[in-house]
Amino acid sequence: MKAIIVEDEFLAQEELSYLIKTHSGINIEGTFEDGLDVLKYLQTHQVDAIFLDISIPSLDGVLLAQNISKFAHKPYIIFITAYKEHAAEAFEIEAFDYILKPYHESRIVTMLQKLEAHFARDRQQTALPQQSTSGHRSAHSINLIKDERIIVTDINDIYYAAAQEKVTLVYTRREEFIMPMNITEFFSRLPEEHFFRCHRSYCVNLSKIREIVPWFNNTYILRLSDLAFEVPVSRSKVKEFRQLMRF
């Protein structure tokens, strides 16, 4: 796995390089201080991951990542920065992680372990025979935001999501995440074979449904495994839901 470091502070650059080399098998192909130099480098080189500060000369880290996200070959972007206010923007460009300075070594180690695991899985998926996926969304994980950090979350860990004005609340077994987008946009990022938009304000992980309970006006409520909350199925969604669940 090949990576570059983009950091204009020499000591921070050296420390991060040491941690990566010590705790992973990732090869550091180069270090950069200037955003434009990175774009020039990437015109002739491919890397698998970029460890990126935000406050860098010429082109700040967010704008640089936005440009890189449009490449045909999209490396993992890991922001390592002192600026917590850019976490939402990092999520929008699907950054792999967002680590705030000063950080603990254990935080870097955990991130590196996840990064190498995802890289190995993605390579395995690429090696498999390609099947037509036109019109279908498929993913193993999704980035969720928690306390201004990006948490790479297994899709199957999500139980349901609920709309709340302009944001979406996402629930796993033990945690709640607040996503800076409406539920329609969030639902578009989920694999459609696993999730159902059961109500204008809710979507649910089909594999987490434990019981389907008849409710008022020929609707249903859904009781989920491990959670006490009951998710409603709106009247307009009943027919589609019955067909989906085959009853």
C-alpha positions as CSV (number, residue, x, y, z in Angstrom):
1,M,0.0,0.0,0.0
2,K,1.5,3.4,-1.1
3,A,0.8,6.7,0.6
4,I,2.0,10.3,0.8
5,I,2.0,12.7,3.7
6,V,1.0,16.4,3.2
7,E,2.0,18.4,6.2
8,D,3.9,21.7,6.3
9,E,5.2,21.3,9.9
10,F,8.5,19.3,9.8
11,L,8.2,17.8,13.3
12,A,4.6,16.8,12.7
13,Q,5.6,15.3,9.4
14,E,8.4,13.3,10.9
15,E,6.3,12.0,13.8
16,L,3.5,10.8,11.5
17,S,5.9,9.2,9.2
18,Y,7.5,7.3,12.1
19,L,4.2,6.1,13.4
20,I,3.1,4.9,10.0
21,K,6.3,3.0,9.4
22,T,6.3,1.5,12.9
23,H,2.7,0.4,13.1
24,S,1.8,-0.6,9.5
25,G,3.1,-2.0,6.3
26,I,2.3,1.2,4.4
27,N,5.1,2.6,2.2
28,I,5.6,6.4,2.4
29,E,6.3,7.4,-1.2
30,G,6.8,11.1,-0.5
31,T,6.2,14.0,1.8
32,F,4.8,17.4,0.7
33,E,4.3,20.8,2.3
34,D,2.4,22.5,-0.6
35,G,-1.0,21.6,-2.0
36,L,-0.2,22.4,-5.6
37,D,2.9,20.2,-5.5
38,V,0.7,17.3,-4.5
39,L,-1.6,17.8,-7.5
40,K,1.4,17.9,-9.8
41,Y,2.7,14.7,-8.2
42,L,-0.6,12.9,-8.6
43,Q,-0.7,13.7,-12.3
44,T,2.0,11.1,-12.8
45,H,1.8,8.9,-9.7
46,Q,-0.9,6.8,-8.1
47,V,-1.1,6.4,-4.3
48,D,-3.5,4.4,-2.2
49,A,-3.8,6.9,0.8
50,I,-3.1,10.5,1.6
51,F,-2.4,11.7,5.1
52,L,-3.5,15.3,4.8
53,D,-3.3,18.4,6.9
54,I,-5.7,21.3,6.2
55,S,-3.6,24.3,6.8
56,I,-1.0,24.0,4.0
57,P,0.3,26.6,1.4
58,S,-1.1,27.3,-2.1
59,L,-4.2,25.1,-1.8
60,D,-5.7,24.2,1.5
61,G,-6.3,20.5,2.4
62,V,-10.1,20.6,2.0
63,L,-9.9,22.1,-1.6
64,L,-7.1,19.6,-2.4
65,A,-9.2,16.7,-1.2
66,Q,-12.2,18.0,-3.2
67,N,-10.0,17.9,-6.3
68,I,-8.6,14.5,-5.6
69,S,-12.1,13.1,-5.0
70,K,-12.8,13.7,-8.7
71,F,-10.0,11.5,-9.8
72,A,-10.7,8.1,-11.5
73,H,-8.4,6.5,-8.9
74,K,-9.5,7.8,-5.6
75,P,-7.1,7.3,-2.7
76,Y,-8.2,7.1,0.9
77,I,-8.1,10.6,2.4
78,I,-7.1,10.8,6.1
79,F,-7.3,14.3,7.5
80,I,-4.9,14.9,10.5
81,T,-5.4,18.5,11.5
82,A,-5.9,21.0,14.4
83,Y,-9.1,22.3,12.8
84,K,-12.2,20.5,14.1
85,E,-14.6,22.7,12.2
86,H,-14.0,21.0,8.8
87,A,-15.2,17.6,9.9
88,A,-18.5,18.0,8.0
89,E,-16.7,19.0,4.8
90,A,-14.5,16.0,5.2
91,F,-17.5,13.7,5.4
92,E,-19.0,15.2,2.3
93,I,-15.9,14.2,0.3
94,E,-16.0,10.8,1.9
95,A,-12.7,11.1,3.8
96,F,-11.7,7.8,5.4
97,D,-10.9,9.5,8.8
98,Y,-10.6,12.8,10.5
99,I,-8.0,13.0,13.3
100,L,-7.6,16.0,15.5
101,K,-4.2,17.2,16.8
102,P,-2.9,16.7,19.3
103,Y,-3.6,13.0,18.9
104,H,-2.6,9.9,20.9
105,E,-0.5,7.3,19.3
106,S,-3.2,4.7,19.9
107,R,-5.6,6.8,17.7
108,I,-3.2,6.6,14.8
109,V,-2.6,2.9,15.3
110,T,-6.4,2.2,15.3
111,M,-6.8,4.2,12.1
112,L,-3.9,2.4,10.4
113,Q,-5.4,-1.0,11.3
114,K,-8.7,0.0,9.8
115,L,-7.1,1.5,6.7
116,E,-5.1,-1.6,5.9
117,A,-8.1,-3.8,6.5
118,H,-10.3,-1.8,4.1
119,F,-7.5,-1.6,1.5
120,A,-7.2,-5.4,1.6
121,R,-10.9,-5.9,1.3
122,D,-11.2,-3.4,-1.6
123,R,-8.4,-5.2,-3.4
124,Q,-10.2,-8.5,-2.9
125,Q,-13.4,-7.1,-4.3
126,T,-11.6,-5.6,-7.3
127,A,-10.1,-9.0,-8.0
128,L,-13.5,-10.7,-8.1
129,P,-15.4,-11.0,-11.4
130,Q,-17.3,-7.8,-12.0
131,Q,-21.1,-8.0,-12.0
132,S,-23.5,-5.5,-13.4
133,T,-24.5,-3.0,-10.6
134,S,-26.3,-0.5,-12.8
135,G,-28.9,1.3,-10.7
136,H,-27.9,-0.4,-7.5
137,R,-25.9,0.9,-4.5
138,S,-23.6,-1.5,-2.7
139,A,-21.1,-0.9,0.1
140,H,-19.7,-2.7,3.2
141,S,-19.2,0.5,5.3
142,I,-20.3,4.1,5.6
143,N,-18.7,7.1,7.2
144,L,-20.7,8.5,10.2
145,I,-19.9,11.6,12.2
146,K,-19.5,11.5,16.0
147,D,-18.1,14.4,18.1
148,E,-16.6,15.9,15.0
149,R,-14.8,12.6,14.1
150,I,-15.5,10.4,11.1
151,I,-16.3,6.9,12.2
152,V,-16.0,4.2,9.5
153,T,-19.0,2.0,10.3
154,D,-20.0,-1.4,9.1
155,I,-23.3,-1.1,7.2
156,N,-24.8,-4.0,9.2
157,D,-24.2,-2.1,12.4
158,I,-26.9,0.5,11.5
159,Y,-30.4,-0.3,12.8
160,Y,-32.4,2.7,11.5
161,A,-32.2,6.4,10.7
162,A,-34.7,9.1,11.5
163,A,-35.1,12.6,10.0
164,Q,-34.9,15.6,12.3
165,E,-35.3,18.9,10.4
166,K,-32.2,19.3,8.2
167,V,-30.1,16.5,9.8
168,T,-30.5,12.7,10.1
169,L,-30.1,10.8,13.3
170,V,-28.5,7.4,12.7
171,Y,-28.7,4.6,15.3
172,T,-26.5,1.6,15.9
173,R,-27.0,-0.8,18.8
174,R,-25.3,1.5,21.3
175,E,-24.7,4.8,19.6
176,E,-26.4,7.8,18.0
177,F,-24.8,9.8,15.1
178,I,-25.9,13.1,13.7
179,M,-25.4,13.4,9.9
180,P,-25.4,16.9,8.4
181,M,-27.9,16.0,5.6
182,N,-31.5,15.2,5.1
183,I,-32.7,11.6,5.2
184,T,-33.2,11.4,1.4
185,E,-29.5,12.1,0.8
186,F,-28.4,9.8,3.6
187,F,-30.6,7.0,2.3
188,S,-29.1,7.3,-1.1
189,R,-25.8,6.3,0.4
190,L,-27.1,3.1,1.8
191,P,-27.1,-0.2,-0.1
192,E,-30.7,-0.6,-1.3
193,E,-30.7,-4.4,-0.8
194,H,-30.4,-3.9,2.9
195,F,-32.4,-0.8,3.7
196,F,-36.0,0.3,3.2
197,R,-37.4,3.8,3.3
198,C,-40.5,2.8,5.3
199,H,-41.7,6.3,6.1
200,R,-40.9,9.9,5.0
201,S,-39.0,10.3,8.3
202,Y,-37.5,6.8,8.7
203,C,-35.4,4.1,7.0
204,V,-34.7,0.8,8.5
205,N,-32.2,-2.1,8.1
206,L,-34.3,-5.0,7.0
207,S,-32.0,-7.5,8.7
208,K,-32.7,-5.9,12.1
209,I,-36.5,-6.4,11.9
210,R,-37.6,-8.8,14.7
211,E,-41.4,-8.4,14.5
212,I,-43.9,-6.7,12.2
213,V,-46.9,-5.5,14.2
214,P,-50.2,-4.4,12.6
215,W,-51.1,-0.9,13.5
216,F,-53.8,1.8,12.9
217,N,-55.2,2.3,9.4
218,N,-53.7,-0.8,8.0
219,T,-50.1,0.3,8.7
220,Y,-47.4,-1.5,10.7
221,I,-44.8,-0.8,13.3
222,L,-41.4,-2.6,13.2
223,R,-39.8,-3.9,16.4
224,L,-36.1,-4.3,16.0
225,S,-33.6,-6.7,17.5
226,D,-31.8,-5.3,20.6
227,L,-33.6,-1.9,20.5
228,A,-36.7,-0.8,22.2
229,F,-37.6,1.8,19.6
230,E,-40.4,0.9,17.2
231,V,-40.1,2.1,13.6
232,P,-43.3,3.0,11.7
233,V,-44.3,2.0,8.2
234,S,-46.4,4.7,6.6
235,R,-49.6,3.9,4.8
236,S,-48.1,4.9,1.4
237,K,-45.3,2.4,1.9
238,V,-47.3,-0.6,3.1
239,K,-47.8,-2.2,-0.3
240,E,-44.1,-1.9,-1.2
241,F,-43.1,-3.2,2.2
242,R,-45.4,-6.2,2.0
243,Q,-44.0,-7.1,-1.4
244,L,-40.5,-6.7,-0.2
245,M,-41.1,-8.9,2.9
246,R,-43.3,-11.3,0.9
247,F,-46.4,-11.5,3.0
